[in-house]
Amino acid sequence: QVFPSQDPLDRADFNAVEYINALFPTEQSLANIDEVVNKIRLKIRRLDDNIRTVVRGQTNVGQDGRQALEEAQKAIQQLFGKIKDIKDKAEKSEQMVKEITRDIKQLDHAKRHLTTSITTLNHLHMLAGGVDSLEAMTRRRQYGEVANLLQGVVNVLEHFNKYMGIPQIRQLSERVKAAQNELGQQILADFEEAFPSQGTKRTGGPSNVLRDACLVANVLDPRIKQEIIKKFIKQHLSEYLVLFQENQDVAWLDKIDRRYAWIKRQLVDYEEKYGRMFPTEWCMTERIAVEFCHVTRAELSKIMRTRAKEIEVKLLLFAIQRTTNFEGLLAKRFSGCTLADGTVKKPEVPPPSTNPFLEDETGAEADEIVMEKSDTDKPKKPKVPDNPFHGIVSKCFEPHLYVYIESQDKNLGELIDRFVADFKAQGPPKPNVDEGGAVLPSCADLFVYYKKCMVQCSQLSTGEPMIALTTIFQKYLREYAWKILSGNLPKTTSSSGGLTITSLLKEKEGSEVAKFTLEELCLICSILSTAEYCLATTQQLEEKLKEKVDASLMERINLTAEMDTFSVVISNSIQLLVQDLDAACDPALTAMSKMQWQNVEHVGDQSPYVTSVILHIKQNVPIIRDNLASTRKYFTQFCIKFANSFIPKFINHLFKCKPISMVGAEQLLLDTHSLKMVLLDLPSIGSQVVRKAPASYTKIVVKGMTRAEMILKVVMAPHEPPVVFVDNYIKLLSDCSTDTFQKILDMKGLKRSEQSSMLDLFRLRLPAPPPGGDSAGSLSLSAPTPEQESSRIRKLEKLIKKRL
């Protein structure tokens, strides 16, 4: 790389000719040529000197480099020698330290072994003395001292596990095991004597000896403790099995309260007499209650199987409610720690509530609407896991819940019939524009009842009965949709009724054409609002059912078909409203197509048929909008469906207006523009609050009515020359259909011979219009009569502005 230089001789693109021309720009400058040559020669000599100096300097670089390398190698050798000396000295120091500490290490090992020996001998002394004392105290039944001593002996014996190969140690271990076995048998015999299996309890009550014996049992094999607990509870509940035998009158469900009253008395009696005899960690009160629940469940299951035909709904619900109340009382009193080996899992935190029925009854009374947002703030999981005792007794009722499900089926059937009768008696809801379309009160009543059933059933069972109840819910949701909603929609009259040609021609203002009365329109809107409410609430009902049911059954709950049913009701309601308004506008459109448009002499205000259509729209739309105020999206759907129905029909009637004169086409264009503005304003027509129409609706209206305007503009255009007319048609309508072009020609009133040549030309021009044909066509279109054409357009624009 060349160093930066301003000298032109150092440039990469140096050009000798240009350089010389720069030195001698004129002929007179050649007089200095000798001076310039001398300067260049001086410069050459300096460059040669510089090059020579640099070359000579480079000859010594190689020699200096070799000398530096040799010095570095010598330094490395010296460093290596010093490191080796340090390593040798370190090894000597290590050897010296080992020799010094050899004797200290031996003494350290001796001390450790001696300490271990002393500790082991002490343990052996304690073990031998403890075994002797244990045997003596066992014979004297000194359980209080035995409890502490036995635990100490067992702990000491653990230190000798690795010495079991020594006969003396093994002998002491066997003596300890023998003493434990003897203690276990002795304690069981003492309890058997104090609480015999047959006969009554001792009148003397518990003794201190038995209390200490329980402490000893804590240290012994867990089987001894389990045996004591089992025998005591069995003896304690023996009276219960006798009092509530299957053949006893008090054993049936109507007297189930007596069972729970009996165990409450027994638990109080136990606390008074035996509460201090058993250690607190044994949780004897809870164990007695749990065993009572297991026995009760077995006994109730047996008696209900035997007398299944006698079970009625009220009796079953009474027994279940009393049982769940008792289970709630157990949850409030006990922690459920003894259920670890049972059928119910222990919760981490004891639940605060006692009775899940009472918890939801207050909420059900307060809330008339079932699945509101406030419900979502409640715990989303079913209440079952919150109570560790839930189902410990009430599980026995689950096989018989079909009685409850059948009863709910019957009740819901009667409820639907009552709804039908009430609707017939009271008639449709009164129109109330201020409140909008009222939701039928019966649907709120239905979902309130659904909620009560769901909550009640979830407290009885979260298994198959919930699935059966869901099936019942589905059945009556469909019935409600069919009988109450679809069944009460107003029936449309036949398409020909009231729409004769005579009436169409006589019709002027169109005020008598609407098929549905104000009450019928309000009823349709009310049914639509009710179906929308039912659709949303059914979705929430499905979520609630999935929360309540067991996780394994969740996928079997699916209310999609019922939601689809309500969607069909909504769609049918909207379709009825559209058909009604559409049919009301039909006479006006028919009148439009019957007018003699070729005889129109001047363009005036909007035509009577437009006034009639606007009148019908102003009659129906505000009523529908006000009644659908709570469901704006369905009002938007109504507007879109009406636009999609009315605009194509209007264009079809437009094609029937033939032949049309130039003035007639201008009048039709004015009418079309008026209809377009009314349709764009349709969502807020007659409303004090002006809202911007939804973009989706506006797009449909603009697209459809612009097509109608383009058709009329094509009709207004002169058909001579034909090429220009065809190109203009393709440009404005972009419609490749021969039928549409044929209809345009009919509207212009062309003869068949002229139409035939036009159609042939149209087919030729269709595949690929020539480049620039649009602009040429538009220029040539105005070429024949430019003044006439521009004056008509200006006149039309003035009329439209005046109308607006």
MARDO-777501 format. One line per 10 residues: their letters; for each residue y, x, z of C-alpha. Coordinates in steps of 0.5 Angstrom, whole numbers, m for minus. Layout:
a) Y,X,Z | ...
END
This chain:
qvfpsqdpld) 0,0,0 | 7,3,m2 | 12,3,3 | 18,m2,2 | 23,2,m3 | 29,0,m7 | 28,5,m12 | 27,2,m19 | 22,7,m20 | 17,5,m14
radfnaveyi) 17,m2,m17 | 10,m4,m19 | 13,m8,m26 | 17,m1,m28 | 19,m2,m35 | 22,5,m38 | 26,2,m43 | 29,m3,m39 | 30,3,m34 | 34,7,m39
nalfpteqsl) 38,1,m42 | 40,0,m35 | 42,8,m34 | 46,8,m41 | 48,1,m43 | 53,3,m48 | 54,8,m53 | 59,12,m49 | 55,12,m43 | 51,17,m47
anidevvnki) 56,23,m45 | 53,23,m38 | 46,24,m41 | 45,31,m38 | 48,29,m31 | 42,24,m31 | 37,29,m33 | 39,34,m28 | 38,28,m22 | 31,26,m25
rlkirrlddn) 29,33,m25 | 32,34,m18 | 28,28,m16 | 21,30,m19 | 22,37,m15 | 23,34,m8 | 17,29,m10 | 13,35,m11 | 15,39,m5 | 13,32,m1
irtvvrgqtn) 6,32,m4 | 5,39,m3 | 6,39,4 | 2,32,5 | m4,36,2 | m3,42,6 | m3,38,12 | m9,34,11 | m13,41,10 | m13,42,18
vgqdgrqale) m15,35,20 | m23,36,19 | m23,42,23 | m19,39,29 | m24,33,29 | m30,37,29 | m27,41,35 | m25,35,39 | m33,32,38 | m35,39,41
eaqkaiqqlf) m31,38,47 | m33,31,48 | m40,33,48 | m39,38,53 | m36,33,58 | m42,28,57 | m47,34,59 | m43,36,65 | m42,28,67 | m50,28,66
gkikdikdka) m51,34,71 | m47,31,76 | m50,24,76 | m57,27,77 | m55,31,83 | m52,25,86 | m59,21,85 | m63,27,88 | m59,27,94 | m60,19,95
ekseqmvkei) m67,20,95 | m67,25,100 | m63,21,104 | m67,15,104 | m73,19,106 | m70,22,112 | m68,14,114 | m75,12,113 | m78,18,118 | m72,16,123
trdikqldha) m74,8,123 | m82,9,123 | m82,9,130 | m77,3,131 | m81,m2,126 | m87,m1,130 | m84,m3,136 | m81,m9,133 | m88,m11,130 | m91,m10,137
krhlttsitt) m85,m14,141 | m86,m20,136 | m94,m20,137 | m93,m20,144 | m88,m26,144 | m92,m30,140 | m98,m29,145 | m94,m31,151 | m92,m37,148 | m99,m39,145
lnhlhmlagg) m102,m37,152 | m96,m42,155 | m98,m47,150 | m105,m46,152 | m104,m47,159 | m100,m53,158 | m105,m56,154 | m111,m55,159 | m107,m58,165 | m104,m64,161
vdsleamtrr) m111,m65,158 | m114,m65,165 | m108,m70,168 | m109,m74,162 | m116,m76,164 | m115,m77,171 | m109,m81,170 | m113,m85,165 | m118,m87,170 | m113,m89,175
rqygevanll) m109,m93,169 | m102,m90,170 | m100,m92,164 | m93,m90,165 | m94,m83,166 | m99,m83,161 | m94,m85,156 | m90,m79,157 | m96,m74,158 | m100,m76,152
qgvvnvlehf) m94,m75,147 | m93,m68,150 | m100,m66,149 | m100,m69,142 | m94,m64,140 | m97,m58,144 | m104,m59,140 | m100,m59,134 | m99,m51,135 | m106,m50,135
nkymgipqir) m108,m53,129 | m109,m46,126 | m113,m44,132 | m119,m49,131 | m124,m44,129 | m124,m42,137 | m129,m46,140 | m125,m47,147 | m119,m50,143 | m123,m54,139
qlservkaaq) m126,m57,145 | m119,m58,148 | m118,m62,142 | m124,m66,142 | m122,m68,149 | m115,m70,147 | m118,m75,142 | m124,m78,147 | m118,m79,152 | m114,m83,146
nelgqqilad) m120,m87,144 | m121,m89,151 | m114,m90,152 | m114,m95,146 | m121,m99,149 | m118,m99,156 | m111,m102,154 | m115,m107,149 | m119,m109,155 | m113,m110,159
feeafpsqgt) m110,m114,154 | m116,m118,153 | m117,m120,160 | m109,m122,161 | m109,m126,155 | m116,m128,153 | m118,m131,146 | m121,m137,149 | m117,m141,155 | m110,m141,157
krtggpsnvl) m106,m136,159 | m105,m132,166 | m101,m136,170 | m98,m129,173 | m95,m127,167 | m94,m120,164 | m95,m114,169 | m91,m107,169 | m98,m104,167 | m98,m108,161
rdaclvanvl) m91,m106,159 | m93,m99,160 | m99,m100,156 | m95,m102,150 | m91,m95,151 | m98,m91,151 | m100,m96,145 | m94,m93,141 | m97,m86,141 | m104,m88,140
dprikqeiik) m107,m90,133 | m103,m95,130 | m109,m99,129 | m109,m100,137 | m102,m103,136 | m103,m107,131 | m109,m110,134 | m105,m112,140 | m100,m115,136 | m105,m119,132
kfikqhlsey) m109,m122,138 | m103,m124,142 | m99,m127,136 | m106,m131,135 | m107,m133,142 | m99,m135,142 | m100,m140,136 | m107,m143,138 | m104,m149,141 | m100,m150,134
lvlfqenqdv) m106,m150,130 | m109,m155,135 | m103,m160,135 | m102,m160,128 | m109,m160,125 | m109,m164,118 | m112,m170,121 | m106,m171,126 | m100,m176,124 | m95,m170,126
awldkidrry) m98,m166,121 | m95,m170,115 | m88,m168,111 | m84,m174,114 | m85,m170,121 | m84,m163,119 | m78,m162,124 | m83,m163,130 | m87,m156,127 | m80,m152,127
awikrqlvdy) m78,m155,134 | m85,m153,137 | m84,m146,134 | m76,m146,137 | m79,m148,144 | m84,m143,143 | m80,m137,142 | m75,m139,147 | m81,m139,152 | m83,m132,149
eekygrmfpt) m77,m129,151 | m77,m131,158 | m84,m129,160 | m86,m124,155 | m79,m121,152 | m79,m115,157 | m87,m113,156 | m87,m111,149 | m82,m105,146 | m76,m108,143
ewcmteriav) m78,m104,136 | m84,m108,136 | m80,m114,134 | m85,m119,137 | m80,m125,137 | m80,m124,129 | m87,m123,128 | m89,m129,132 | m84,m133,127 | m86,m130,121
efchvtrael) m94,m131,123 | m92,m138,124 | m89,m139,117 | m95,m136,114 | m99,m141,118 | m95,m147,116 | m95,m145,109 | m102,m145,109 | m103,m151,113 | m98,m155,109
skimrtrake) m101,m153,102 | m107,m155,104 | m105,m162,107 | m101,m163,100 | m106,m162,96 | m110,m167,100 | m105,m172,100 | m101,m170,93 | m101,m178,91 | m97,m180,97
ievklllfai) m91,m175,96 | m85,m178,94 | m78,m175,91 | m74,m177,98 | m80,m174,102 | m81,m168,98 | m73,m166,98 | m73,m168,106 | m78,m163,107 | m76,m158,103
qrttnfegll) m69,m158,106 | m71,m158,113 | m75,m152,111 | m70,m148,108 | m65,m150,114 | m71,m147,118 | m71,m141,113 | m64,m140,114 | m64,m140,121 | m69,m135,121
akrfsgctla) m65,m130,117 | m59,m131,122 | m63,m130,128 | m67,m124,125 | m67,m118,120 | m73,m119,116 | m75,m112,118 | m83,m114,119 | m83,m117,112 | m84,m110,109
dgtvkkpevp) m91,m111,108 | m91,m118,107 | m89,m122,101 | m81,m122,101 | m77,m116,101 | m72,m114,106 | m65,m114,105 | m61,m108,106 | m55,m112,110 | m57,m119,113
ppstnpfled) m54,m125,110 | m48,m128,113 | m50,m135,110 | m55,m139,114 | m56,m145,109 | m55,m144,102 | m55,m152,101 | m49,m153,105 | m46,m147,102 | m46,m150,95
etgaeadeiv) m45,m158,97 | m38,m157,99 | m36,m153,93 | m39,m159,89 | m35,m164,92 | m29,m160,91 | m30,m159,84 | m30,m164,79 | m31,m159,73 | m37,m156,73
meksdtdkpk) m37,m149,70 | m30,m147,71 | m27,m140,72 | m27,m140,79 | m35,m141,79 | m35,m134,76 | m32,m131,82 | m38,m133,86 | m44,m128,87 | m47,m128,80
kpkvpdnpfh) m54,m127,83 | m58,m133,85 | m58,m134,93 | m65,m133,94 | m65,m125,95 | m60,m126,100 | m64,m129,105 | m70,m125,106 | m74,m131,109 | m73,m135,103
givskcfeph) m79,m138,100 | m83,m136,106 | m85,m143,108 | m82,m147,102 | m86,m143,97 | m92,m148,98 | m87,m154,95 | m87,m150,88 | m93,m153,85 | m91,m160,87
lyvyiesqdk) m84,m160,84 | m86,m163,78 | m85,m170,82 | m77,m167,83 | m77,m166,76 | m80,m172,74 | m75,m176,78 | m69,m172,75 | m71,m174,68 | m71,m181,70
nlgelidrfv) m64,m181,74 | m61,m177,68 | m64,m183,63 | m61,m188,68 | m54,m184,68 | m54,m184,60 | m55,m191,60 | m50,m193,65 | m45,m188,60 | m47,m192,54
adfkaqgppk) m46,m199,58 | m39,m197,61 | m37,m195,54 | m39,m201,51 | m35,m205,57 | m29,m201,58 | m28,m200,50 | m25,m193,47 | m20,m189,51 | m13,m192,51
pnvdeggavl) m9,m188,46 | m4,m183,50 | 0,m179,46 | 3,m175,52 | m3,m173,55 | m7,m171,48 | m14,m173,46 | m17,m175,53 | m24,m172,54 | m29,m178,56
pscadlfvyy) m30,m178,64 | m37,m179,63 | m38,m172,60 | m35,m169,67 | m40,m173,71 | m46,m171,67 | m44,m164,68 | m43,m165,75 | m49,m168,76 | m52,m162,72
kkcmvqcsql) m49,m157,77 | m52,m161,83 | m59,m161,80 | m59,m153,78 | m56,m151,85 | m61,m155,88 | m67,m153,84 | m65,m146,84 | m66,m147,92 | m73,m150,91
stgepmialt) m75,m145,86 | m73,m140,81 | m79,m140,77 | m82,m145,72 | m79,m151,75 | m72,m148,73 | m75,m148,66 | m78,m155,66 | m71,m157,69 | m67,m153,63
tifqkylrey) m72,m157,58 | m69,m164,62 | m62,m161,61 | m63,m160,54 | m66,m167,52 | m60,m171,55 | m55,m166,52 | m58,m168,46 | m58,m176,48 | m51,m175,50
awkilsgnlp) m49,m172,44 | m52,m178,40 | m51,m184,44 | m44,m183,47 | m41,m178,42 | m44,m179,35 | m46,m186,36 | m39,m188,38 | m35,m185,32 | m32,m190,27
kttsssgglt) m36,m192,21 | m33,m191,15 | m33,m197,10 | m36,m197,3 | m32,m192,m2 | m30,m198,m7 | m28,m203,m1 | m20,m204,m1 | m19,m199,m7 | m19,m204,m13
itsllkekeg) m15,m202,m19 | m10,m208,m18 | m9,m206,m11 | m7,m199,m13 | m2,m201,m18 | 1,m206,m13 | 1,m201,m8 | 8,m199,m7 | 9,m196,0 | 2,m195,2
sevakftlee) 3,m197,9 | m3,m202,9 | m8,m197,6 | m11,m193,12 | m18,m194,14 | m17,m193,21 | m13,m196,26 | m9,m192,32 | m14,m193,37 | m20,m191,32
lclicsilst) m16,m184,31 | m15,m183,38 | m22,m185,39 | m25,m180,34 | m20,m174,37 | m22,m176,44 | m30,m175,42 | m28,m169,38 | m25,m166,45 | m31,m168,49
aeyclattqq) m35,m165,44 | m31,m158,44 | m31,m159,52 | m39,m160,52 | m40,m154,47 | m36,m149,52 | m39,m152,58 | m46,m152,55 | m45,m144,54 | m43,m143,61
leeklkekvd) m49,m148,63 | m54,m143,59 | m51,m137,63 | m51,m140,70 | m58,m142,69 | m60,m135,66 | m57,m132,73 | m61,m137,77 | m68,m136,74 | m72,m130,75
aslmerinlt) m71,m124,70 | m78,m125,67 | m76,m132,65 | m69,m131,63 | m71,m131,55 | m74,m138,55 | m67,m141,57 | m64,m142,50 | m59,m148,49 | m57,m146,42
aemdtfsvvi) m59,m152,39 | m55,m156,44 | m49,m152,42 | m50,m153,35 | m51,m161,36 | m44,m161,39 | m41,m157,33 | m44,m162,28 | m41,m167,32 | m34,m163,32
snsiqllvqd) m35,m162,24 | m37,m170,23 | m30,m172,27 | m26,m167,23 | m29,m169,17 | m28,m177,19 | m20,m175,20 | m20,m171,13 | m24,m177,9 | m19,m182,12
ldaacdpalt) m13,m179,10 | m16,m177,4 | m18,m184,2 | m11,m186,4 | m8,m182,m1 | m13,m184,m6 | m9,m190,m9 | m2,m186,m10 | m6,m181,m14 | m9,m186,m18
amskmqwqnv) m2,m189,m19 | 0,m182,m21 | m5,m182,m26 | m4,m189,m29 | 4,m188,m30 | 6,m187,m37 | 9,m180,m37 | 11,m179,m44 | 16,m185,m43 | 20,m181,m38
ehvgdqspyv) 27,m181,m40 | 30,m177,m35 | 28,m173,m29 | 30,m176,m22 | 28,m176,m15 | 21,m175,m13 | 16,m181,m15 | 14,m187,m11 | 7,m184,m11 | 10,m178,m7
tsvilhikqn) 13,m182,m2 | 7,m186,m1 | 3,m179,0 | 8,m177,5 | 8,m183,9 | 1,m183,10 | 1,m176,12 | 7,m177,17 | 3,m183,20 | m4,m180,21
vpiirdnlas) m2,m172,22 | 3,m173,28 | m3,m178,32 | m8,m173,30 | m4,m167,32 | m2,m170,39 | m9,m172,41 | m12,m165,39 | m6,m161,43 | m12,m158,48
trkyftqfci) m16,m156,42 | m11,m153,37 | m16,m149,33 | m20,m156,31 | m13,m158,29 | m12,m152,24 | m19,m153,22 | m17,m161,20 | m11,m158,16 | m15,m153,12
kfansfipkf) m20,m158,11 | m15,m163,8 | m12,m158,4 | m18,m156,1 | m20,m163,m1 | m13,m166,m3 | m11,m160,m7 | m17,m160,m12 | m16,m168,m12 | m9,m168,m14
inhlfkckpi) m10,m162,m20 | m16,m167,m22 | m11,m173,m22 | m6,m168,m26 | m11,m167,m31 | m11,m175,m32 | m4,m175,m34 | m4,m175,m41 | 0,m175,m46 | 6,m172,m42
smvgaeqlll) 13,m171,m45 | 17,m165,m43 | 22,m169,m39 | 15,m172,m36 | 13,m165,m34 | 19,m163,m31 | 19,m169,m26 | 11,m168,m25 | 13,m161,m23 | 19,m163,m18
dthslkmvll) 14,m168,m15 | 9,m162,m14 | 14,m158,m11 | 16,m163,m6 | 8,m164,m4 | 8,m157,m4 | 13,m156,1 | 10,m162,5 | 3,m159,5 | 6,m153,8
dlpsigsqvv) 10,m156,13 | 4,m161,15 | 2,m157,22 | 8,m159,25 | 11,m165,21 | 14,m170,25 | 14,m165,31 | 20,m164,35 | 17,m157,36 | 17,m153,30
rkapasytki) 11,m148,29 | 10,m143,24 | 4,m146,20 | m3,m141,21 | m3,m136,15 | m10,m138,13 | m8,m145,12 | m1,m143,8 | m5,m138,4 | m10,m144,2
vvkgmtraem) m4,m149,0 | 0,m144,m4 | m6,m142,m8 | m8,m149,m10 | m1,m152,m11 | 2,m146,m15 | m4,m147,m19 | m2,m154,m20 | 5,m151,m22 | 3,m146,m27
ilkvvmaphe) m1,m152,m30 | 5,m156,m31 | 9,m150,m34 | 4,m149,m39 | 4,m156,m41 | 12,m155,m41 | 12,m149,m46 | 12,m150,m53 | 5,m150,m57 | 9,m146,m63
ppvvfvdnyi) 7,m141,m65 | 0,m142,m62 | m1,m134,m61 | 4,m134,m56 | 2,m141,m53 | m5,m138,m52 | m3,m132,m49 | 2,m135,m44 | m4,m140,m42 | m8,m134,m40
kllsdcstdt) m2,m130,m37 | 0,m136,m32 | m7,m139,m31 | m12,m133,m31 | m17,m139,m33 | m22,m137,m38 | m25,m144,m38 | m25,m148,m45 | m25,m154,m41 | m19,m153,m37
fqkildmkgl) m15,m151,m44 | m18,m157,m47 | m15,m161,m41 | m8,m158,m42 | m8,m159,m50 | m10,m167,m48 | m4,m167,m43 | 1,m164,m49 | m2,m170,m53 | m4,m165,m59
krseqssmld) m8,m168,m64 | m16,m166,m65 | m14,m162,m71 | m9,m158,m68 | m13,m157,m61 | m19,m155,m66 | m15,m149,m68 | m12,m148,m61 | m19,m147,m58 | m21,m142,m64
lfrlrlpapp) m15,m138,m62 | m17,m139,m55 | m24,m136,m56 | m21,m130,m60 | m16,m128,m55 | m20,m129,m49 | m24,m122,m49 | m19,m117,m49 | m12,m119,m50 | m8,m113,m54
pggdsagsls) m4,m108,m50 | 3,m110,m48 | 1,m117,m51 | 4,m121,m44 | 11,m118,m45 | 11,m119,m53 | 8,m126,m52 | 13,m128,m46 | 19,m125,m51 | 16,m129,m57
lsaptpeqes) 16,m135,m53 | 23,m135,m52 | 24,m133,m59 | 24,m140,m62 | 29,m144,m58 | 32,m139,m53 | 38,m144,m51 | 34,m150,m50 | 28,m147,m46 | 33,m143,m41
srirklekli) 37,m150,m40 | 31,m154,m38 | 29,m148,m33 | 36,m148,m30 | 36,m156,m30 | 30,m156,m26 | 32,m151,m21 | 38,m155,m20 | 34,m161,m19 | 29,m157,m14
kkrl) 35,m154,m10 | 38,m161,m9 | 32,m164,m7 | 31,m158,m2
END
